[in-house]
Amino acid sequence: MRPSDLNLSVRPRPAREALDLGTLLAQRHLGLLMANWALLTLPLLGVLTLLLWDHPTVVFVLFWWLKPLCDRLPLYILSRAIFGETPTLPDCLRALPGCLKGHWLSDLVWRRFTPVRSFTLPIHQLEGLSGPARARRQAILSQRDAGAATWLTLVGVHVEWVLSLGLMGVMFLMLPHQWVEQWDWQVLLQQGSDWLWLEHASNLLYALVLILWEPIYVAGGFTLYLNRRSQLEAWDLELGFRRMSERLRGSLPGAVLTLVLVAGCFGSPTDSYAAPAPEQPATAFEETPQAAQARERIESILAAEPFEHRETVTRWRLRGSDEAPGWLPDSLPRLHGLWDFMGQAALVLEILLWAVVVALVGLLAWRYRLWLAIYGGRLGHRRRRPSNRPTIEQLDLAAETLPADVATEVLRLWPSQPRTALGLLYRALLRHLVERHQLPLRASDTEAQVVARLGDLNSPALADLAERIARTWSSLAYGHRLPASATVEELCHQWRELAGERP
């Protein structure tokens, strides 16, 4: 396909304009399109009617199902007509077997119900693509104008049914009045075989509607396809460059001839070395020194008063009139004063508005000051961690909060206050880990996190005792399970050995 051979104005169009172009294209070749469609579809309907006379509904469904195959002939006509090669009726009949060849199954099964059928039909018939190449091409083309093709199909369905119902109404109006008065619809339904001709007549009316509408439908999808290709392949730019090239190619011989003539007028380069010609008296076209002085004198006189008088005049007038009305000069001072007042008022209003904006910003900042204090730091740089670890006082493990003999105090509190006793033992363990082993603990560490950090101390005995104390304390504090007294006594005994305490 060469865009330069198209007899259409090639440029990117909106989808609605492309559909209008399709309607005009179908209107230009409507006689040929309708004749070919009628010669193709009416015999098909006749054959189906003769074979399935007792089943007019099946005839209608089959005829409607085979429409995509019949759409190929109008597309063949339009694809030739846009290049100025409109085929004749015999040419169309000879090309019909080639148009109906291939892709029957896909067009009649999974592509039969696609709403962009008229938009994608040229991919196979004109470009000859199939399989994955067709799928990729269809995906690229459907990125735009697929919605317009869908609306074309929806509108086409409604147009078909409206025109069909209208023709049926006209048919019923043309029936004899005596027949209609004797009709009993219940009897008609019971004796349907005697009135099959009426249903077949309805099928014929639908076929007549398609003779008019289906070529327009195919033309609309075809122009949408052309418009999409012109957008993807920049046909308008290509045609512009072609026209520019043709203009340059046509003007090139004239430009060469002009250059030759100019070169001949100025002579060859060797003429500059020839002897100078004798001086000749000045002609009328050459300016003498006296003429130059006179010209300068004349220009200086014309540039002075009273010949040269420049004045800038500003006046008011109504649009469409050359003179100002009589009331306008008297009103101008008042208008200027009003204009100055409005300018000052606008300046004051602008200052007030900015003051309101600043006040609102300050009010919002004060209203959400806590939120800004909490979450505002996250927008800046991350805070540096303090270099020093939490002290014993920050962990509530100061010496004054613990007794000198922890084990004896735990055994004393155990019968009456078991929770306080095990809590005292656990806090003593934490003080021992922080003070003697420099274990980096935080106030938010859980019992499991404390035990997990003991792996770095390389002391199995300490890790085992800490795990047992933490587990016993957690069972009582969170699970409310009281350990045996023998277990507490054993933990106190092991604690004395570890801490070096004497009873």
ChimeraX attribute file (.defattr): number of C-alpha atoms within 10 A of each C-alpha:
attribute: neighborCount
match mode: 1-to-1
recipient: residues
	/A:1	9
	/A:2	9
	/A:3	17
	/A:4	16
	/A:5	11
	/A:6	15
	/A:7	11
	/A:8	13
	/A:9	9
	/A:10	18
	/A:11	15
	/A:12	18
	/A:13	15
	/A:14	13
	/A:15	20
	/A:16	14
	/A:17	14
	/A:18	24
	/A:19	24
	/A:20	15
	/A:21	21
	/A:22	24
	/A:23	19
	/A:24	15
	/A:25	21
	/A:26	25
	/A:27	14
	/A:28	12
	/A:29	16
	/A:30	18
	/A:31	12
	/A:32	19
	/A:33	24
	/A:34	21
	/A:35	13
	/A:36	23
	/A:37	22
	/A:38	17
	/A:39	13
	/A:40	15
	/A:41	19
	/A:42	16
	/A:43	11
	/A:44	13
	/A:45	20
	/A:46	15
	/A:47	13
	/A:48	18
	/A:49	20
	/A:50	11
	/A:51	11
	/A:52	13
	/A:53	18
	/A:54	15
	/A:55	15
	/A:56	21
	/A:57	14
	/A:58	14
	/A:59	23
	/A:60	20
	/A:61	11
	/A:62	13
	/A:63	19
	/A:64	15
	/A:65	15
	/A:66	16
	/A:67	16
	/A:68	19
	/A:69	16
	/A:70	17
	/A:71	21
	/A:72	20
	/A:73	25
	/A:74	25
	/A:75	23
	/A:76	19
	/A:77	24
	/A:78	24
	/A:79	20
	/A:80	13
	/A:81	17
	/A:82	14
	/A:83	16
	/A:84	13
	/A:85	11
	/A:86	17
	/A:87	17
	/A:88	11
	/A:89	15
	/A:90	10
	/A:91	11
	/A:92	19
	/A:93	16
	/A:94	10
	/A:95	15
	/A:96	17
	/A:97	10
	/A:98	12
	/A:99	20
	/A:100	16
	/A:101	11
	/A:102	12
	/A:103	12
	/A:104	12
	/A:105	10
	/A:106	10
	/A:107	19
	/A:108	15
	/A:109	11
	/A:110	9
	/A:111	15
	/A:112	16
	/A:113	11
	/A:114	13
	/A:115	18
	/A:116	21
	/A:117	20
	/A:118	25
	/A:119	29
	/A:120	24
	/A:121	22
	/A:122	21
	/A:123	18
	/A:124	14
	/A:125	19
	/A:126	13
	/A:127	12
	/A:128	10
	/A:129	16
	/A:130	14
	/A:131	8
	/A:132	9
	/A:133	12
	/A:134	16
	/A:135	13
	/A:136	13
	/A:137	15
	/A:138	17
	/A:139	13
	/A:140	13
	/A:141	20
	/A:142	17
	/A:143	10
	/A:144	14
	/A:145	21
	/A:146	23
	/A:147	14
	/A:148	21
	/A:149	26
	/A:150	18
	/A:151	14
	/A:152	21
	/A:153	21
	/A:154	12
	/A:155	12
	/A:156	16
	/A:157	11
	/A:158	11
	/A:159	15
	/A:160	18
	/A:161	13
	/A:162	13
	/A:163	17
	/A:164	21
	/A:165	15
	/A:166	13
	/A:167	17
	/A:168	18
	/A:169	11
	/A:170	11
	/A:171	14
	/A:172	13
	/A:173	11
	/A:174	9
	/A:175	10
	/A:176	9
	/A:177	10
	/A:178	8
	/A:179	8
	/A:180	11
	/A:181	8
	/A:182	8
	/A:183	10
	/A:184	9
	/A:185	9
	/A:186	9
	/A:187	9
	/A:188	12
	/A:189	11
	/A:190	9
	/A:191	11
	/A:192	14
	/A:193	12
	/A:194	10
	/A:195	11
	/A:196	15
	/A:197	14
	/A:198	15
	/A:199	17
	/A:200	21
	/A:201	14
	/A:202	19
	/A:203	23
	/A:204	18
	/A:205	19
	/A:206	21
	/A:207	23
	/A:208	19
	/A:209	18
	/A:210	23
	/A:211	21
	/A:212	19
	/A:213	17
	/A:214	22
	/A:215	28
	/A:216	24
	/A:217	24
	/A:218	26
	/A:219	29
	/A:220	29
	/A:221	29
	/A:222	26
	/A:223	23
	/A:224	30
	/A:225	23
	/A:226	20
	/A:227	23
	/A:228	25
	/A:229	15
	/A:230	19
	/A:231	16
	/A:232	12
	/A:233	11
	/A:234	15
	/A:235	20
	/A:236	17
	/A:237	13
	/A:238	15
	/A:239	17
	/A:240	12
	/A:241	12
	/A:242	13
	/A:243	13
	/A:244	12
	/A:245	12
	/A:246	12
	/A:247	11
	/A:248	12
	/A:249	11
	/A:250	11
	/A:251	11
	/A:252	12
	/A:253	11
	/A:254	11
	/A:255	11
	/A:256	10
	/A:257	11
	/A:258	12
	/A:259	12
	/A:260	11
	/A:261	11
	/A:262	10
	/A:263	12
	/A:264	10
	/A:265	9
	/A:266	9
	/A:267	11
	/A:268	9
	/A:269	8
	/A:270	7
	/A:271	10
	/A:272	9
	/A:273	7
	/A:274	7
	/A:275	7
	/A:276	8
	/A:277	6
	/A:278	6
	/A:279	6
	/A:280	6
	/A:281	7
	/A:282	9
	/A:283	8
	/A:284	7
	/A:285	6
	/A:286	9
	/A:287	10
	/A:288	12
	/A:289	9
	/A:290	8
	/A:291	11
	/A:292	11
	/A:293	10
	/A:294	12
	/A:295	11
	/A:296	10
	/A:297	12
	/A:298	11
	/A:299	10
	/A:300	11
	/A:301	12
	/A:302	12
	/A:303	12
	/A:304	10
	/A:305	9
	/A:306	8
	/A:307	9
	/A:308	10
	/A:309	9
	/A:310	7
	/A:311	5
	/A:312	4
	/A:313	5
	/A:314	5
	/A:315	7
	/A:316	12
	/A:317	12
	/A:318	10
	/A:319	8
	/A:320	6
	/A:321	8
	/A:322	9
	/A:323	11
	/A:324	13
	/A:325	11
	/A:326	8
	/A:327	8
	/A:328	13
	/A:329	13
	/A:330	9
	/A:331	10
	/A:332	12
	/A:333	11
	/A:334	11
	/A:335	12
	/A:336	11
	/A:337	11
	/A:338	12
	/A:339	12
	/A:340	12
	/A:341	12
	/A:342	12
	/A:343	12
	/A:344	12
	/A:345	12
	/A:346	12
	/A:347	12
	/A:348	11
	/A:349	12
	/A:350	12
	/A:351	12
	/A:352	12
	/A:353	12
	/A:354	11
	/A:355	12
	/A:356	12
	/A:357	12
	/A:358	12
	/A:359	12
	/A:360	12
	/A:361	12
	/A:362	12
	/A:363	12
	/A:364	11
	/A:365	13
	/A:366	12
	/A:367	11
	/A:368	11
	/A:369	12
	/A:370	11
	/A:371	11
	/A:372	13
	/A:373	10
	/A:374	9
	/A:375	10
	/A:376	11
	/A:377	11
	/A:378	11
	/A:379	7
	/A:380	8
	/A:381	7
	/A:382	8
	/A:383	8
	/A:384	6
	/A:385	7
	/A:386	7
	/A:387	6
	/A:388	7
	/A:389	14
	/A:390	14
	/A:391	17
	/A:392	18
	/A:393	11
	/A:394	11
	/A:395	16
	/A:396	15
	/A:397	19
	/A:398	14
	/A:399	12
	/A:400	8
	/A:401	12
	/A:402	16
	/A:403	13
	/A:404	13
	/A:405	13
	/A:406	23
	/A:407	25
	/A:408	18
	/A:409	17
	/A:410	23
	/A:411	18
	/A:412	13
	/A:413	15
	/A:414	17
	/A:415	10
	/A:416	10
	/A:417	12
	/A:418	21
	/A:419	16
	/A:420	15
	/A:421	21
	/A:422	25
	/A:423	18
	/A:424	21
	/A:425	22
	/A:426	19
	/A:427	18
	/A:428	21
	/A:429	21
	/A:430	19
	/A:431	22
	/A:432	17
	/A:433	19
	/A:434	18
	/A:435	12
	/A:436	9
	/A:437	11
	/A:438	12
	/A:439	18
	/A:440	13
	/A:441	19
	/A:442	15
	/A:443	11
	/A:444	8
	/A:445	10
	/A:446	13
	/A:447	16
	/A:448	12
	/A:449	12
	/A:450	20
	/A:451	19
	/A:452	12
	/A:453	13
	/A:454	19
	/A:455	12
	/A:456	9
	/A:457	13
	/A:458	9
	/A:459	10
	/A:460	11
	/A:461	11
	/A:462	18
	/A:463	19
	/A:464	13
	/A:465	17
	/A:466	22
	/A:467	18
	/A:468	15
	/A:469	24
	/A:470	21
	/A:471	15
	/A:472	21
	/A:473	26
	/A:474	19
	/A:475	14
	/A:476	16
	/A:477	16
	/A:478	8
	/A:479	10
	/A:480	11
	/A:481	12
	/A:482	13
	/A:483	13
	/A:484	9
	/A:485	13
	/A:486	9
	/A:487	13
	/A:488	21
	/A:489	16
	/A:490	11
	/A:491	19
	/A:492	21
	/A:493	14
	/A:494	16
	/A:495	21
	/A:496	17
	/A:497	10
	/A:498	14
	/A:499	15
	/A:500	8
	/A:501	14
	/A:502	11
	/A:503	9
